[in-house]
């Protein structure tokens, strides 16, 4: 049996796992354990785009995005969490852009946006272009971009491993895992 030591271990290498690994790697020795190669995770199937009220092509506001999302959840979603997500979507898109995600562009160089189901102008009720996209491969491009950034930041990957167990030996010294 081979032993490794890391300060942070992320289980899963989809979009969320890669972003967690990337952020952790800024201050800690980090590993990501994944049942498959990171760029093959389910995030790669996302095609439509990332909803963010950038307002690059027409008026749009995070409040409208929040309302549309709450309405789309049949009012069952956690409204505070939805509001947070819609407000943070704008800086998240710009962060991905700065990492190198190749979003489609408008003729004047802004991130292109297109209409997507449920994205509306809350004054007129008409569709609004809110989805930021990279052709029809947005999810794939997110994975590629985050994976490249993780490699650049020395994240160690254990691909095609299954996490079997996490053992709490001492809450002050960390967790032991078996994969």
DARA-V589865 format. One line per field, one symbol per residue. psi: psi as a letter, one per 40 degrees, with the letter a starting at -180 (. if undefined). Layout:
psi = ???
//
This chain:
psi = hihihidhhhhhfaddddddddddedeihiihhieihdeeiddeehddahhhgdfddihiidddddddddddefeeihdddddddddeddddddddddeehgiiiideeihiiiiihehihedeeiiihdhhigbffdddddddddddddddefhhhgifihhdihhhdheeeaiiih.
//
